[in-house]
Amino acid sequence: MPNPTFHIKVNPRNELCVSGRIDIANVAQVSLLGATIISNINPVRIDLAGIDYVDSSSLAMLVAWIRNAKMQRKDVTIINMPQ
């Protein structure tokens, strides 16, 4: 059974919070969960404060989330980007 290394939730401020490790092994799952949440919140604020590790697949995921939100005519803000 896979052991997810990430967590994704909506916090009390209605922000999409992602934490843990996002890489090629789990990015499809994270992306799908995030897209579902984005469909249900407006405006879209994505909080990445809890991210421990990302690879280049995570950048593609963020671009897809932004594109998804923009197609729904939602404003998007990304906060606490990892360095």
N, C-alpha and C positions, 0 to 999 in steps of 0.2 A: 504494500500500500504506500502511495507517495506521501511524503511528509512535506507539506508546504513550508517554505521558508519565508513567507510573506504574510502580511495581514492587510486587509482592505476593509474600510468601514466609513460610515458617515458620522461625523462627530456632532455634538449638540449645536454647533454653529453652522450646520448643514454643509460642511466641507468634506470632500472626498479625501480621506487620509490613507496613505499607503506607507507601510513600514516593512522592514526586513530586507531581504535580498531578492532582486529581480534580475533574472538573466535568461538566456536562451532556453533553459530547461523549464521555466514556468511563465514566461512572458505571455504566452497565448492565454493561459488561464487568468492571469492578472488583467490582461487587456479586455477579455470578455466580461469579467466582473465589473471592471471600471466603466465600460461602455453601458452596462445595464444601470449602474448608479447614475451616470451622467444623464441618462434619459429621464431620470426622476428628480433631478435637482436643477434649480435655476436661481441665481447665476451659478456657474460652475467655478468652484475654488478647489484646487488640487493642492493638498499639503503633503510635501515630501520630507518633512522633518525627521521621520523615523526610518528613512532609507539607510541601510548599512552598506549596500553594494549594488551597483548597476553595471550593465555592459551596454554595448551599442544597440542591442535589441530594445532596450528600455526607451531610448530616444525615439525609435520608430513607434513605440506604443504611445508615447506622449503626443507625437504628431497625429496619430490616428484619433486619440481622444479629442484633441483640439479640433480636428476636421469634423468629427462626429458632432461635437457641441455647436460648431459654427453652422453646420447643416441644419441644426435645430434652432438657429438664430439665438444662441445663448452666448453671453460673454464668458470668457475663460480667464482665470487668473491662476498662475502657478506660484506657490509660496514655499519658502524654505527649501530651495534647490540644493542638493548636495554639491559639495565642491570637489 
